[in-house]
């Protein structure tokens, strides 16, 4: 039996070359993740352009932090918040939320619409909601949590897009056009694999 012939030294890769390849491989795989995390945390090299119409909520605030009480849905949510009485602006947003969900067409099952109020609505409006908005989800609204989370909005009604994990994504006021909100939600549903 002949023992295996050792390879000549000039054909073996040096140990340094192996370490260098390992370091290079780690930098190429982990480096982009570290860079993306730093870009997100420290807000540098973030593009100035945007493709959405509402106010982006990118700070990890959830619907519970906002003060919306009730069960989370496992779908995208179009929620109207009314920290004061649900007057004309609020009613217009509730109507708009329903129209946006209908406007999604075959994607409509991926979203729900709801109303979160701090005060009970009038009996006449409650009857209208039961008659004309049978799929509207109703939630309570904690005004203390709401004012702590969104001090700039005051008591004006707002429309929120909330992801299936309960995170606030975009906020709109009563002056926003429904087409802009619908386009934003369509884009979110296209990019999202959840909900």
HELIX and SHEET records of a PDB file:
HELIX    1   1 UNK A    9  UNK A   11  5                                   3    
HELIX    2   2 UNK A   15  UNK A   42  1                                  28    
HELIX    3   3 UNK A   63  UNK A   66  1                                   4    
HELIX    4   4 UNK A   88  UNK A  103  1                                  16    
HELIX    5   5 UNK A  105  UNK A  110  5                                   6    
HELIX    6   6 UNK A  123  UNK A  132  1                                  10    
HELIX    7   7 UNK A  143  UNK A  149  1                                   7    
HELIX    8   8 UNK A  151  UNK A  153  5                                   3    
HELIX    9   9 UNK A  178  UNK A  191  1                                  14    
SHEET    1   A 7 UNK A  55  UNK A  56  0                                        
SHEET    2   A 7 UNK A 168  UNK A 172 -1                                        
SHEET    3   A 7 UNK A 158  UNK A 162 -1                                        
SHEET    4   A 7 UNK A  76  UNK A  82 -1                                        
SHEET    5   A 7 UNK A 111  UNK A 117  1                                        
SHEET    6   A 7 UNK A 137  UNK A 141  1                                        
SHEET    7   A 7 UNK A  68  UNK A  69 -1                                        
END                                                                             
